[in-house]
């Protein structure tokens, strides 16, 4: 299944590039996909969720996760968040002063 998802993602990126819309980095594209999937799911996505599909969202900001929980609590069984980025009061990622790395929540996975 992971291979199929990777192929679909690659195909989508290639198509966006061909259409001249691929100005965003791969990380930005994935974040846009996450945003759409979470906050504006299409009918197919909702049907998949009702059948038990779980989407793993990696590297989203804690503010986005909280918003998803507040807006779509009825869909929570279909969501898994890992590597959630911890943000400050301004919504910017917090950085570890010693390492310079962005701080993420410990998932215990």
N, C-alpha and C positions, 0 to 999 in steps of 0.2 A: 504494500500500500504506500510506503514511503517513497518507493521508486516512482510510482504513478503520480503522486503529488509533486515530486521533483520535476517530472517530465511536463506536467501541466503548468507548473510555475515557470519553467524554462520557455515553454511555448508562448506563454503570456508575455514574458519579457521580450522575446524575439518579435512578437507581433506588435507590441508597443513601440519597439525600436523602429520597425519597418514603417509604422504609421507616423513616425516622427514625434512620438510623445515620450520617449524614454530619456528625459533629461535628468531624472532623479537617480540617485545611486541605488544600488540593490537594497540597502538598508531602508532607504526612504520608500522604495516601492513596497517592500514587505510591510512597513508600518502603515502605508496607505491601504494595503490589502486587509490588514488587521482591523483598521478603522472601519472600513466598509463592512467587513464580515460581522463585527461587533455591533455597530450602530445603525447599519442600513442593510440587514441581510435580505437577500432576495427569497422568493418563495421556495426555490430548490434548497437553499441553505436551511431554511426553517423546517422543511420536510426531513432533511437529513438529520437535523438535531432531534426531531420528534422520534426518529428511528434509533436514536442512541449515539449518533456521531458526536465525538468530543474533539474540539479544536484546541490545540496547544498554542498559546500566545506567548512568545519568548521575547523578552526585552522591552516590554511596554512600560510606560511611566506609571507610577503608583496613582497618579491623578486620573489617568485613563482607566485603570482597573477599577478604581472607586466609582467612577462615572458609569462604567458598564454594570457594576453591581447594583447601583442605584436605579438605573434606567431599565435594566433587563434582568431583574432578579428571577423572573419566571424562567429564564433560559440558563440559569447558573449551572445546571447539571451538564451542559454542553460546553462549558468553558474550563480551561485549566491555564493558569498563569504561572510562568516560571521566569526566573531571571529578571524580576520586576525591578525597574530602576527607581531608586529612592530620590525624591526631589525635595528642594527647599521650599520656602514659603512663596517664592516667585515662580515655582514650577520648573526650575532649572535642575538638571541632575546634580546631586551631591557627589563630590570627589574626595577620595581618600587622600589626605594631605601627605601621607608617607609614600604612597605608591603612584598617585596621580590617576588611579583607575576610578571609573564611575562606580558608585556604591549600588549594590543590588541586594534585594531581600534574599535571605537564606531559605531555599526551597525544601531542604531536608529530603531531597529525592535521591 
